[in-house]
């Protein structure tokens, strides 16, 4: 594309940012839609988060993504926050408004759009969430909001699972989530099968031969396994699900759709399936080059 005096800029605030796939997603969308827009990564030191957010607005940036470790740290410097992002307590997208940025969370809508595209149903499903970190907490809100059936939240540190369950149950006004220690999985009923969302960081490159539970008996309880990890493309968790009769997906489409929803918020564009497919191909190519 030709950069000229009217080119708008979007960027990524995080640290590190060197392995991001977001430029591949956004620059492909901008080019395909003929928008005069570029997307670039900005590595921001911990002590400069406020200056980075205020400076990005002062420099007339159209919008930003925010990645680890700043998804919560940027919140005090926003003009406004979307209710879903406020509930989750994490912002990954900043949208330019009069007088400052408005913060959104597109990770969970991104996961939901990815699951819909993959044909994975949440409503009424018995579900398991593995993990109780930042992403698992957001997944818990999503599952409750989308009407999942019984939800069991398993984590190595059971106290963290309890905290999330207490918080989400209080908001839901019912016992929607049951916390459980990871090691207690044998207590799960064997009849009926679950949708399981793998939201721990175990199994990510370079620890690609690991999963939080290895026992095949656990995986026989799962009809669909959704791993939020996207590197490697086929995780140990996914292999175990498939070996025991379930279908499995990775987190690449979630990554794609969190980006697409951010792009739609910045530009007002509607990204259809065919264009999403082009961005997905560009993202996979960027992954393969790393
Ligand atoms: P986090 O806050 O650091 O939480 C990590 C979780 O993993 C905790 O529940 C932790 O358990 C568990 N864990 C780590 N090592 C473990 C081990 N050896 N055995 C058992 N449990 C272990 O991480 P996060 O921010 O929630 O991110 C989680 C994953 O989501 C990341 O791996 C990332 O790949 C993925 N993610 C994907 C996308 C996407 O777009 N696809 C976006 C964001 C994140 P304890 O509480 O016991 O320590």
Boltz pocket constraint, residues with backbone or C-beta under 6 A from the ligand:
constraints:
  - pocket:
      binder: B
      contacts: [[A, 107], [A, 130], [A, 131], [A, 132], [A, 133], [A, 134], [A, 135], [A, 136], [A, 155], [A, 156], [A, 157], [A, 160], [A, 198], [A, 199], [A, 200], [A, 201], [A, 202], [A, 204], [A, 212], [A, 228], [A, 229], [A, 230], [A, 251], [A, 252], [A, 254], [A, 255], [A, 256], [A, 258]]
      max_distance: 6.0
